[in-house]
Amino acid sequence: MSKIMLITGGSRGIGAATARLSAAEGYDVAITYVSAEAEAHGVVRDIEAKGRRAIAIQGDVAKAEDVARIFKSLDQKLGTLDAFFNNAGIFGPAVAFTEIDADRIQRMLAVNVCGAFLSAQEAARRMMKSRGGKGGAIVNMSSIASKLGGATGYADYGASKGAIDAMTVGMAKELAGEGIRVNAVRPGLIDTEIHARVGDPGRIARLASSIPLQRGGKAEEVAEAVLWLCSDKASYVTGQLVDVAGGRGL
């Protein structure tokens, strides 16, 4: 039988690349989106063209009721979860530390920390052997920003991803006995549309020289790391923070 993967925030960027690669690796795939409905259904069509089942579920992971509904829909439409890429998150324009307002901080933490925590809880409950599950793999989306402090203008984002690093290690220790491996990927500067969406389309080109490999990464390169961590090839890997950053942060 096919394995099933859920990817939150799967309509664009790294999430979409991971969804497409998951299908190529034999997974049936569920993705979530907040507002990018057309893009989400485009990803679904791409997956179905590979002969796999796919669904797109609208929902905001910062809302507990949406998270519960997302997982209920997954249960009903695809079945038992094998792998979960806890990817949904937000990223804002560069703002000086002293000028970040309370609304931005609260929204950043609501999505990137609380949303990731709530989603991981739902995934773990379905995978836990003590609850009748069969184990599985969870990969959390962190960022090299957790190591760099968010760089200039992104302190709130870096702080949110530092929380994901700590959560990943705690989850890995607590869930290992349930047959669940938990790891995180920490991308660096990845060439996706998110930079243009926050008003800095030239960010990758401007900062490429600061990266040891002298280029931005591709979404597909992060997806490869996620799929490896979900696979049996990583069967003895848990609690790890895997940098996919071209050497940035060394």
Secondary structure as GFF3:
##gff-version 3
##sequence-region A 1 250
A	DSSP	beta_strand	3	7	.	.	.	ID=ss1
A	DSSP	alpha_helix	13	24	.	.	.	ID=ss2
A	DSSP	beta_strand	27	33	.	.	.	ID=ss3
A	DSSP	alpha_helix	37	49	.	.	.	ID=ss4
A	DSSP	beta_strand	54	58	.	.	.	ID=ss5
A	DSSP	alpha_helix	64	77	.	.	.	ID=ss6
A	DSSP	beta_strand	83	86	.	.	.	ID=ss7
A	DSSP	three_ten_helix	97	99	.	.	.	ID=ss8
A	DSSP	alpha_helix	102	109	.	.	.	ID=ss9
A	DSSP	pi_helix	110	115	.	.	.	ID=ss10
A	DSSP	alpha_helix	116	127	.	.	.	ID=ss11
A	DSSP	three_ten_helix	129	131	.	.	.	ID=ss12
A	DSSP	beta_strand	136	141	.	.	.	ID=ss13
A	DSSP	alpha_helix	145	148	.	.	.	ID=ss14
A	DSSP	alpha_helix	155	175	.	.	.	ID=ss15
A	DSSP	three_ten_helix	176	178	.	.	.	ID=ss16
A	DSSP	beta_strand	180	187	.	.	.	ID=ss17
A	DSSP	alpha_helix	194	197	.	.	.	ID=ss18
A	DSSP	alpha_helix	203	207	.	.	.	ID=ss19
A	DSSP	three_ten_helix	208	210	.	.	.	ID=ss20
A	DSSP	alpha_helix	219	230	.	.	.	ID=ss21
A	DSSP	three_ten_helix	232	234	.	.	.	ID=ss22
A	DSSP	beta_strand	241	244	.	.	.	ID=ss23
###
